[in-house]
Amino acid sequence: MTSSQELFSSSLISQEVQAILPNTCTLRPLERSDFHGGHLDVLRGLTHVGDISEATWTERFDFMKSCNGTYYTVVIVDKSREASKSIVGTGTLFVEKKFLYELGIQGHIEDIAIASDMQGQKFGVKLIQALDHIAKEVGCYKTILDCSPNNAPFYEKCGYEKAGQEMHHYFDPKAQEYSV
């Protein structure tokens, strides 16, 4: 069952991945209160985020939650840290319902980010495993992701294979400046 505060049901969280996290860490769905847990700070380590107020963050959370079965953002929370910095990792599975492949469902892995002081502890691998687990549970026939050439070896270690060429067409000069 989904709490009104969770983005999606915690029953989709991999217990296998949870079991291999340090005792102080919990893997869970993004919650409506996570603006105060450092969610955006972790994302800032990945790319430009901008100045987002609590109200606009909450509005986006509510929108994502209203798209039931589409957005699955997970966070790793370290309970030993100060509350405002307790989120140490985040990643999103975006689920696309297609006409192709007999009305197949394809997952897109997005925004994998780990707090800079927590990198090197395989939290990124654990996030990918958790998101792949959710993808299987919701019926995705595959997951795809885009990454920089520098990050390709990491995703290959997670079982991903090179399959094509990423293309983009920017409409916002600021987004292009930050390569978002």
N, C-alpha and C positions, 0 to 999 in steps of 0.2 A: 504494500500500500504506500502511496506517495503522501508524505507530509505536505501541508500547504507551504512549508518553508523550503522543501527540496525541489530542485529542478525536475527530477524524475525519481522513480521508486528506487530506494536503496537495495531492494531485492535483486537488482541487476548488477550490483557490485560483486566482483570476483572475490570469493573467500580465500581462494588460493593466493591471490596477490596480497590480500590483506595479511595473510599469515606470514608472508616473508618480509613485511615491513618491520622496522624497528618498533619495539614496544610502545614508544612514545608517539608513534604515528598512526593515523587513521586515514583510510581511503574512503571517500564518500561523495555523493552528488553535491554540486554547488548549491549553496543555500542562500535564501533571500537576504540574510544578514552578513554575507561574506564580503561585502564592501568594506566592512570594518576589520576583516581578518587579513588584509594584505593581498587580496586577489589581484588587484591592478598593479601592485608593486612587483609581484612575480612576473606579470605580463610585460612590464616595462623592461625587464631584463631581456626580453625577446625582441621587441621593436617599439616604435613610437605608439603611445597610448593616447596622449592628450590629457586635457584637463576635464575630467568627468566628475560630475557632482554625484552625491549619494542618490538624489532624486532621479537623475537620468540613468544611473547604473541600475536602480531598482526598476525603472520603467523598462529597460532592456531585458532584465531578468524576467519580469512579468510577461513580456512579449514572447520570449523564448519558451517559457513554461506553457503559454497558451497554444503553442505549436506542438501539441502533444505528440510524442514519438519522433521528433525531428532533432532536437538538441540534447546532447548528453555531455555536459561538462562535469568533469570530476576534479576533485582537489585532494591533495595530500596535506593533512593538518598535523603539525607537530605540537602536541599538547604541552611540551616542556618549554615552549617559547612564549614570549609576551603575546597577549591576545591579538594585538594589532599587526603582528608579524607571524601568526601561527600557520598561515597557508604557505607551504614551501614548494608546492608543485601544482600544476594545472594542465589540463588538456581537454580537447573537445572532440566528440564524434558527432558529425552532422550527417543525418540520414536522408538520402535522396531517393524518393520513390519514382521509378522509371517506367516507361512503356517497354523499353528493351528487356531482353532476357526474361520473357514471359512475366512482365510487370515486376521485374526484379527490384531489389532494394540494395543500394550501394552506399557504403559508408565512406565518409571523408574525414580523415584525421587532421585536426587543425590545432594551432596554438599550443604546442607542447612547450612548457616553460618550467624551469626549476630555479628556485632562489639561488643566487650566485654562491652563497656560503654553504649550500647543500649539494652542489654539483659534485660529481665523482662518486656518488653513492648508489648509482644505478636506479635512481628514482625515475629517470626518463624511460628506461626500459620497463619499469613497473607500470608507468602510466600507459605506455603503448600496450602492454599485456592486458591491462584493465579495460582499455577502450576496445581492443580486439575481442575481448570476452563479451562486452556489451553488444558489439556488432553481431557476433554469432547469436546471442540470445534474442535479438530483435529481428533476426532473419536476413541479415545482409549476405549477399553472395560473395562480396569482396569488400575490402577497404583500400582506399587510395590516399596518397598524400603528395604534396609538393614540398620540396626542400632545396636548400642551397647545395651545390656540389660538395661543400665542406662537410655537410651533415649526412650525406648519402651513406658513408660507411656505418654510421650509427644505426640508421634505419635498416640497412642490410643485415646487421647483427640481430635485429628484431624480426627478421624473416621477410622483409620487403625486398622486391626486385625492381630494377630499373625497367620502366615500361613507357617510353615515349619522351616527349619534350614538353616542358611547361612553357606556356605562352601567356602573355598578359597585355592588356590594352588599358592604360590608365585614363581616367576621365577627370581625376582630381590631381592637380599639380602637387599639392602637399603630400598626398599619398605616394605619388611617384618619387618625390624628394626623399621620403623615408623608405621607399621600396616595400611598402606594406602590401 
